[in-house]
Amino acid sequence: MRSEKWVSGLLLLQLCCFSDGSCGKVLVWPMEYSHWINLKAILDELVQKGHEVTVLTPSATVFVDPGSSSGFHAEVFPVEKNQEDLASFFENFIRLWIYEWRKHSALEYAADMQELFWMGSRLVKHLCESAVLNKDLMKTLKDAKYEVVIGDGICPCAELIAEILGIPFVYSMRFSMGNTLEKYCGGLPFPPSYVPVPMTELIDKMTFMERVKNMLFFIYFDFWFQNFDVRSWDQFYSDVLGRPTTLCETMGKAEMWLIRTYWDFEFPRPYLPNFEFVGGLHCKPAKPLPEEMEKFVQSSGEHGVVVFSLGSMVKNLTEEKSNLIAAALAQIPQKVLWRYEGKPPATLGSNTRTYNWIPQNDLLGHPKTKAFITHGGTNGIYEAIYHGVPMIGVPMFADQPDNIAHMKAKGAAVEVDFHKMTTADMLNALKTVINDPSYKENAMRLSRIHHDQPVKPLDRAVFWIEFVMRHKGAKHLRPAAHDLTWYQYHSLDVIGFLLACVATVVFIVVKSCLFCFRKLGKTGKKQKRA
């Protein structure tokens, strides 16, 4: 029996390692919260295929826990920050973004947000310094001979580590602020006439004034990016590499950009060969619910259930918000499963149960689920698309308002303003989404689009990572835009040359005409005198 197991194991290893080249060694620079959840799905699949995955983990982390999977190896490096410092930063970040904007003027809020983003930049830079300036760690990584680095574009350092190790790297990301990283570092075309700037809540079909708004945000984020602590990062990268360089130049060397959306979510826009859509890669068929939860769901009868979750980052609502939401939920005939931490609201109805954690994907895939109340995080949105569940969006920060705007435009969601909502607003939104069949029909249409792909998103993501490992990069997909200056990219030098040619021709023609006129004038005068 033991020998049979060994033979089976060797055959499985051979199938993985030699069917497409070799099992590789993957190094990961992770990002916290939902970013890690999404990336972990890719890493799990890489491990299943026999690759060796190592996650670079700071000694202080809030959400990243490679130890939760026996397939990962965690390379822990020391940092001065502790877990409480990191948790405090994220809590302040969320509190300011969600609640504090109403207490300050727009200028004060913008200044506070900029300072908070700078704090985040310095925090990430500190973690990066702790890794790349750790000589023992870098020697260990070099000796391990990794073949690819995977990182998140909004959390710099993966590209620097890859440059030091001399290996290719791949990004997995949703988007950067204003698409500045994709645009300037990745060379992605961005016509603001019909491509909405992220964070504007606009769609691709814009009125004139919406295009004005889009252009203003386009300019604002360009200015914001140029002043967002970039000089500090540029100097840091130059010092580490021992030659003049910039953060953007280094990021521009990414072999592939795996974008966590797809055309079921996105509006049509130009992309590049080294940008690949892998939205919904974490989604899976629903598994059976825990027995107690299944009984509660079945007790809903023909009315069905509503699933409610505000994600992993928002843990406690104010008492006022909790009560008004609970009051609305109490008035619908559906049973409600609410992911909620803290003291139960006083207005909680008998049809509503709160849980510290819910199997969200499995609930959304349950045939009795009628609607999903969501904050609009990309992972939750995609689970709803995957299972064809219409949504009530309660966006609060980051990409959430944009995500819900996309779902509204596609007819699969209704939005409720988190800051201004009343019990009646939430109740009306629930009744609309549950009782109007168009929302379910549109959600199912998006679900059919999502499932009708030649290759599953997760398989596509893993394929491109393995492709980069097999070919030691994907330079043939890299656009020549990276080798051009900004004025060459926009053909300003060519336009200037052509204008100079036209001006020269016009000048010569005008001078020739004036010369001819003067000659004719002199000839005429001589004839009159004669």
PyMOL commands that set and color helices and strands:
alter all, ss='L'
color gray80, all
select helices_A, chain A and resi 2-19+34-48+66-68+83-98+100-103+106-132+135-144+158-165+177-185+208-226+230-241+247-251+291-298+301-303+319-329+360-364+378-387+400-409+423-435+437-451+457-471+475-477+480-483+486-489+492-529
alter helices_A, ss='H'
color red, helices_A
select strands_A, chain A and resi 25-29+52-58+72-77+148-151+169-173+256-259+275-277+305-309+335-339+352-355+369-374+391-393+413-415
alter strands_A, ss='S'
color yellow, strands_A
deselect
rebuild
show_as cartoon
